[in-house]
């Protein structure tokens, strides 16, 4: 088990903190596995002015699925026009 640290904007941070958001959609440019800890550090500002607020959340990954978008777009070209939803349910 390892910890992976990522930056997150305040709007998303607050939604996770409040328990409304129980998922994360990220570019798959890092290694992570079920059981790992995702440390989300709250950052504010833009560009060179962006800075860490000192607040963070740590969440254990309970489900992970990497999606190959090339396969999806080849099978469903309307994805480029319509986009996708990320759905959460309990």
LOLUM-78765 format. One record per residue: y negated, x, z of N, C-alpha, C in turn. Coordinates in steps of 0.001 Angstrom, whole numbers, plus 524288, in hexadecimal, padded with zeros to 5 digits. Atoms other than C-alpha are relative to their C-alpha. Layout:
N
<n_y->Y&n_x->X&n_z->Z&ca_y->Y&ca_x->X&ca_z->Z&c_y->Y&c_x->X&c_z->Z>
...
% end
This chain:
90
<n_y->8049D&n_x->80350&n_z->80000&ca_y->80000&ca_x->80000&ca_z->80000&c_y->7FB2C&c_x->80378&c_z->80000>
<n_y->804DC&n_x->7FCFC&n_z->8003C&ca_y->7F296&ca_x->80517&ca_z->7FC6F&c_y->7FB60&c_x->7FC43&c_z->8001E>
<n_y->804D6&n_x->80303&n_z->80014&ca_y->7E47E&ca_x->80089&ca_z->7FD26&c_y->7FCF3&c_x->8016F&c_z->7FB23>
<n_y->8032E&n_x->7FF5A&n_z->804B0&ca_y->7DC90&ca_x->7FEAF&ca_z->7F0B9&c_y->7FA9E&c_x->7FDB1&c_z->80133>
<n_y->80550&n_x->801B3&n_z->7FED4&ca_y->7CDC3&ca_x->7FDB7&ca_z->7F239&c_y->7FD1F&c_x->7FE93&c_z->7FAFC>
<n_y->80312&n_x->801D9&n_z->8046C&ca_y->7C54C&ca_x->7F5E3&ca_z->7E8DD&c_y->7FAD9&c_x->7FDC7&c_z->801EE>
<n_y->80517&n_x->8024F&n_z->7FED5&ca_y->7B71A&ca_x->7F198&ca_z->7E8AB&c_y->80027&c_x->7FA2D&c_z->7FEB9>
<n_y->80058&n_x->80598&n_z->80105&ca_y->7B3C7&ca_x->7E320&ca_z->7E949&c_y->7FA75&c_x->7FE2A&c_z->8013B>
<n_y->80537&n_x->8022E&n_z->7FF1E&ca_y->7A6FB&ca_x->7DB93&ca_z->7E82C&c_y->8001B&c_x->7FC17&c_z->8047F>
<n_y->80087&n_x->80352&n_z->7FB65&ca_y->7A219&ca_x->7D38C&ca_z->7F3A8&c_y->80206&c_x->7FA75&c_z->7FF23>
<n_y->7FE51&n_x->8056A&n_z->800EA&ca_y->7A4B0&ca_x->7C63A&ca_z->7ED6E&c_y->805EE&c_x->7FF78&c_z->8007E>
<n_y->7FA46&n_x->80036&n_z->7FFCB&ca_y->7B33B&ca_x->7C92E&ca_z->7EBFB&c_y->801EE&c_x->8018B&c_z->8056A>
<n_y->7FEAA&n_x->7FE3F&n_z->7FABA&ca_y->7B3FC&ca_x->7D054&ca_z->7F8FB&c_y->7FF9B&c_x->7FB6C&c_z->803D2>
<n_y->800DD&n_x->80468&n_z->7FC6D&ca_y->7AE63&ca_x->7C47D&ca_z->80029&c_y->80411&c_x->7FBB6&c_z->7FF3D>
<n_y->7FC0C&n_x->80400&n_z->8010C&ca_y->7B7DE&ca_x->7BB2C&ca_z->7F97B&c_y->8055B&c_x->80182&c_z->8021C>
<n_y->7FB14&n_x->7FE2E&n_z->7FDBA&ca_y->7C382&ca_x->7C372&ca_z->7FD8C&c_y->7FFB1&c_x->7FFBC&c_z->805EF>
<n_y->800CC&n_x->8000F&n_z->7FA5A&ca_y->7BE11&ca_x->7C4ED&ca_z->80B4D&c_y->80079&c_x->7FA73&c_z->80235>
<n_y->7FFD7&n_x->8056F&n_z->7FE4E&ca_y->7BCA2&ca_x->7B615&ca_z->80C58&c_y->80551&c_x->7FD66&c_z->7FF0E>
<n_y->7FAD2&n_x->8022B&n_z->80104&ca_y->7CA96&ca_x->7B402&ca_z->8079D&c_y->80050&c_x->7FC89&c_z->7FB34>
<n_y->80002&n_x->8033A&n_z->804B5&ca_y->7C6AB&ca_x->7ACE2&ca_z->7FB15&c_y->80285&c_x->802BE&c_z->7FB5C>
<n_y->7FDF4&n_x->7FCF3&n_z->80468&ca_y->7CAD9&ca_x->7B7CA&ca_z->7F1D2&c_y->80499&c_x->80342&c_z->801F1>
<n_y->7FB3C&n_x->7FD5A&n_z->7FE47&ca_y->7D8CB&ca_x->7BCB9&ca_z->7F339&c_y->802B5&c_x->802C6&c_z->7FB79>
<n_y->7FDFD&n_x->7FD2E&n_z->80488&ca_y->7DA67&ca_x->7C463&ca_z->7E6B2&c_y->7FBEB&c_x->803F6&c_z->7FE54>
<n_y->803AC&n_x->7FC41&n_z->80246&ca_y->7D434&ca_x->7CFA6&ca_z->7DF6D&c_y->801C6&c_x->800FD&c_z->7FA6A>
<n_y->7FEF2&n_x->7FEEC&n_z->8057E&ca_y->7D370&ca_x->7D194&ca_z->7D0C4&c_y->7FD5B&c_x->80534&c_z->7FEC3>
<n_y->8020C&n_x->7FAB6&n_z->800CD&ca_y->7D1CD&ca_x->7DFF2&ca_z->7CD35&c_y->80234&c_x->8026D&c_z->7FB12>
<n_y->7FE1C&n_x->7FCB6&n_z->80438&ca_y->7D2DE&ca_x->7E917&ca_z->7C1AE&c_y->8046E&c_x->8035E&c_z->80227>
<n_y->7FB66&n_x->7FD27&n_z->7FE24&ca_y->7E03C&ca_x->7EF94&ca_z->7C2EC&c_y->7FF88&c_x->805D6&c_z->7FECE>
<n_y->800DB&n_x->7FA6A&n_z->800EF&ca_y->7DAF0&ca_x->7FD80&ca_z->7C300&c_y->80157&c_x->80345&c_z->804CD>
<n_y->7FE5E&n_x->7FD3F&n_z->7FB4A&ca_y->7E135&ca_x->80161&ca_z->7CFEE&c_y->8058B&c_x->7FE42&c_z->80163>
<n_y->7FAB5&n_x->8014C&n_z->7FE54&ca_y->7EEAD&ca_x->80175&ca_z->7D630&c_y->7FFD8&c_x->7FD08&c_z->8051A>
<n_y->7FF92&n_x->80326&n_z->7FB3D&ca_y->7F1C6&ca_x->7F700&ca_z->7E039&c_y->8051F&c_x->7FD07&c_z->7FFAE>
<n_y->7FB00&n_x->802B9&n_z->7FFD7&ca_y->7FE21&ca_x->7F015&ca_z->7E48B&c_y->7FFEE&c_x->7FBFF&c_z->80465>
<n_y->7FF6D&n_x->803BB&n_z->7FBBD&ca_y->80240&ca_x->7E4A8&ca_z->7ECEC&c_y->80101&c_x->80303&c_z->8050A>
<n_y->7FF90&n_x->7FD55&n_z->7FAFF&ca_y->80121&ca_x->7E8B1&ca_z->7FB1D&c_y->7FB89&c_x->803C6&c_z->80109>
<n_y->80483&n_x->7FC80&n_z->7FF5A&ca_y->7F58F&ca_x->7F1C7&ca_z->7F8A5&c_y->7FB69&c_x->7FCFE&c_z->80258>
<n_y->804BA&n_x->8023F&n_z->7FDC7&ca_y->7E87D&ca_x->7EF6B&ca_z->7FF48&c_y->7FB86&c_x->800AB&c_z->7FC23>
<n_y->804AE&n_x->7FFD2&n_z->80344&ca_y->7DC99&ca_x->7EC08&ca_z->7F708&c_y->7FB4E&c_x->7FFDC&c_z->803AC>
<n_y->804BE&n_x->7FFB1&n_z->7FCCC&ca_y->7D042&ca_x->7F082&ca_z->7FDF8&c_y->7FB66&c_x->7FEC0&c_z->7FC73>
<n_y->80470&n_x->801C3&n_z->80320&ca_y->7C47F&ca_x->7E946&ca_z->7F87D&c_y->7FB02&c_x->8013F&c_z->802F2>
<n_y->804E0&n_x->7FE59&n_z->7FD91&ca_y->7B781&ca_x->7EFC1&ca_z->7FBAD&c_y->7FB75&c_x->7FD28&c_z->7FD6C>
<n_y->8047C&n_x->802EF&n_z->801FD&ca_y->7AB44&ca_x->7E781&ca_z->7FA59&c_y->7FBA9&c_x->803BD&c_z->7FE4D>
<n_y->8043F&n_x->7FCDC&n_z->80232&ca_y->7A0F7&ca_x->7EDC2&ca_z->7F18B&c_y->7FBC8&c_x->7FC50&c_z->7FE0C>
<n_y->80472&n_x->80314&n_z->801E7&ca_y->79362&ca_x->7E8A8&ca_z->7EE32&c_y->7FCA3&c_x->8035C&c_z->7FC71>
<n_y->8038B&n_x->7FD35&n_z->8037E&ca_y->78960&ca_x->7EC31&ca_z->7E3ED&c_y->80266&c_x->800EE&c_z->7FAAB>
<n_y->7FE5E&n_x->7FEE1&n_z->8055A&ca_y->78A50&ca_x->7F0A6&ca_z->7D5DA&c_y->7FF29&c_x->805BA&c_z->7FEBB>
<n_y->800A5&n_x->7FAAD&n_z->801FF&ca_y->78C19&ca_x->7FDB7&ca_z->7CF29&c_y->7FFA1&c_x->8040F&c_z->80449>
<n_y->800BB&n_x->7FBBD&n_z->7FC42&ca_y->78720&ca_x->8096B&ca_z->7D6BD&c_y->7FE7A&c_x->7FE01&c_z->80569>
<n_y->801AA&n_x->8024F&n_z->7FB07&ca_y->781FD&ca_x->8003B&ca_z->7E15E&c_y->8048A&c_x->7FD7E&c_z->802FC>
<n_y->7FB71&n_x->80281&n_z->7FD98&ca_y->78FAC&ca_x->7FB13&ca_z->7E462&c_y->801B4&c_x->80313&c_z->804D4>
<n_y->7FE61&n_x->7FD3D&n_z->7FB42&ca_y->793ED&ca_x->7FE15&ca_z->7F252&c_y->803BD&c_x->7FCC2&c_z->80348>
<n_y->7FC0F&n_x->8023B&n_z->7FC87&ca_y->79EC7&ca_x->7FB49&ca_z->7FC11&c_y->7FD4E&c_x->7FDAD&c_z->804CC>
<n_y->8027B&n_x->8029C&n_z->7FB84&ca_y->79AF6&ca_x->7F180&ca_z->806B3&c_y->8026E&c_x->80198&c_z->80532>
<n_y->7FD36&n_x->7FEB5&n_z->7FB34&ca_y->7A4D0&ca_x->7F6B7&ca_z->81081&c_y->80428&c_x->7FBF9&c_z->8015F>
<n_y->7FC10&n_x->80405&n_z->7FEFB&ca_y->7ACC2&ca_x->7EA25&ca_z->81032&c_y->8048F&c_x->80097&c_z->7FC37>
<n_y->7FB5E&n_x->7FFD4&n_z->80350&ca_y->7BAA0&ca_x->7E9D8&ca_z->80B1E&c_y->8041E&c_x->7FC42&c_z->80215>
<n_y->7FB78&n_x->80336&n_z->7FEB2&ca_y->7C6D6&ca_x->7E16F&ca_z->80B1B&c_y->804D3&c_x->802EB&c_z->7FE3C>
<n_y->7FB00&n_x->7FDDA&n_z->801A7&ca_y->7D4E4&ca_x->7E5ED&ca_z->80A7B&c_y->803F1&c_x->7FB97&c_z->7FFA2>
<n_y->7FC3F&n_x->8042C&n_z->80114&ca_y->7DF04&ca_x->7DCDE&ca_z->8047D&c_y->80504&c_x->80264&c_z->7FDDE>
<n_y->7FAFC&n_x->7FE2D&n_z->801FF&ca_y->7ED6D&ca_x->7DF3F&ca_z->80260&c_y->8015B&c_x->7FCFE&c_z->7FB0A>
<n_y->7FE87&n_x->80266&n_z->804F5&ca_y->7F210&ca_x->7DC99&ca_z->7F47C&c_y->8055D&c_x->7FD78&c_z->800A6>
<n_y->7FB17&n_x->802D6&n_z->7FF6D&ca_y->7FC8F&ca_x->7D20D&ca_z->7F4FC&c_y->80254&c_x->7FE6C&c_z->7FAC1>
<n_y->7FE23&n_x->8013E&n_z->8053E&ca_y->7FD92&ca_x->7CF3A&ca_z->7E66D&c_y->7FCA6&c_x->802F0&c_z->7FC1F>
<n_y->802C0&n_x->7FCEB&n_z->803F9&ca_y->7F9F3&ca_x->7D758&ca_z->7DA97&c_y->8028D&c_x->7FF0C&c_z->7FAC4>
<n_y->7FDF8&n_x->8007A&n_z->8054D&ca_y->7FB61&ca_x->7D516&ca_z->7CC18&c_y->7FC28&c_x->8028D&c_z->7FC55>
<n_y->80345&n_x->7FD8D&n_z->803FD&ca_y->7F60C&ca_x->7DDF6&ca_z->7C194&c_y->800BD&c_x->7FCFE&c_z->7FAED>
<n_y->7FFE0&n_x->80326&n_z->804BD&ca_y->7F29A&ca_x->7D66B&ca_z->7B54B&c_y->7FE6F&c_x->80359&c_z->7FB5D>
<n_y->80141&n_x->7FD39&n_z->804D6&ca_y->7F30F&ca_x->7DCA2&ca_z->7A7D1&c_y->7FCF4&c_x->7FC43&c_z->7FC84>
<n_y->80358&n_x->803A4&n_z->802E2&ca_y->7E793&ca_x->7D5E7&ca_z->7A149&c_y->800F9&c_x->8001B&c_z->7FA21>
<n_y->7FEEC&n_x->7FFC3&n_z->805A6&ca_y->7EB51&ca_x->7DAB1&ca_z->793AB&c_y->80433&c_x->7FC0B&c_z->7FE91>
<n_y->7FBD4&n_x->803C2&n_z->8010B&ca_y->7F7D6&ca_x->7D2B2&ca_z->7945F&c_y->7FDFF&c_x->7FA6D&c_z->80064>
<n_y->80200&n_x->80548&n_z->7FF44&ca_y->7F0A7&ca_x->7C6BD&ca_z->79951&c_y->7FC86&c_x->7FE63&c_z->7FB70>
<n_y->8039E&n_x->8014A&n_z->8043A&ca_y->7E610&ca_x->7C74D&ca_z->78EE9&c_y->802F0&c_x->7FF61&c_z->7FADA>
<n_y->7FCE4&n_x->80093&n_z->804CA&ca_y->7F01F&ca_x->7C94E&ca_z->78414&c_y->802C0&c_x->7FABF&c_z->7FFD8>
<n_y->7FD2B&n_x->804F5&n_z->7FFCD&ca_y->7F790&ca_x->7BD43&ca_z->7889F&c_y->7FC52&c_x->7FB4F&c_z->80050>
<n_y->803C2&n_x->80447&n_z->7FF48&ca_y->7EB8F&ca_x->7B514&ca_z->78BE9&c_y->7FA84&c_x->801F3&c_z->7FEAB>
<n_y->80514&n_x->7FDD5&n_z->80194&ca_y->7DFB3&ca_x->7B98B&ca_z->783F5&c_y->7FB4F&c_x->7FCF1&c_z->80217>
<n_y->8045C&n_x->80312&n_z->7FDDF&ca_y->7D76C&ca_x->7AE82&ca_z->789B8&c_y->7FE0C&c_x->8022D&c_z->8052C>
<n_y->801C6&n_x->7FD82&n_z->7FB2D&ca_y->7D691&ca_x->7B6B6&ca_z->7961D&c_y->7FAD2&c_x->802CE&c_z->7FF3B>
<n_y->804DD&n_x->7FD3B&n_z->80107&ca_y->7CBBB&ca_x->7BE87&ca_z->78FC1&c_y->7FB53&c_x->7FC4B&c_z->80003>
<n_y->8043C&n_x->803D5&n_z->80023&ca_y->7C3A4&ca_x->7B220&ca_z->78DFF&c_y->7FF6B&c_x->7FCFE&c_z->8051F>
<n_y->8001F&n_x->80376&n_z->7FB7B&ca_y->7C75D&ca_x->7AA33&ca_z->799F1&c_y->80036&c_x->802CE&c_z->8053E>
<n_y->7FF6B&n_x->7FD3A&n_z->7FB07&ca_y->7CA38&ca_x->7B47F&ca_z->7A43B&c_y->80490&c_x->7FDED&c_z->80329>
<n_y->7FBC4&n_x->80192&n_z->7FC88&ca_y->7D32D&ca_x->7B247&ca_z->7AFC7&c_y->7FDC4&c_x->7FE89&c_z->80550>
<n_y->8013F&n_x->80119&n_z->7FA88&ca_y->7D29C&ca_x->7ACA6&ca_z->7BD67&c_y->80382&c_x->80351&c_z->80371>
<n_y->7FCB4&n_x->7FE11&n_z->7FBD7&ca_y->7D798&ca_x->7B325&ca_z->7C989&c_y->80041&c_x->7FB85&c_z->803E6>
<n_y->7FF5D&n_x->80485&n_z->7FCA3&ca_y->7DD28&ca_x->7A857&ca_z->7D1EE&c_y->80267&c_x->801A6&c_z->8052B>
<n_y->7FDF1&n_x->7FEFB&n_z->7FAD4&ca_y->7DF98&ca_x->7A8CF&ca_z->7E06A&c_y->801D1&c_x->7FADA&c_z->8024B>
<n_y->7FE3F&n_x->804C6&n_z->7FD6F&ca_y->7E779&ca_x->79F01&ca_z->7E7F7&c_y->802D4&c_x->80153&c_z->804FF>
<n_y->7FD4A&n_x->7FF4A&n_z->7FAFC&ca_y->7ED67&ca_x->79D23&ca_z->7F565&c_y->80419&c_x->7FBD6&c_z->800A1>
% end
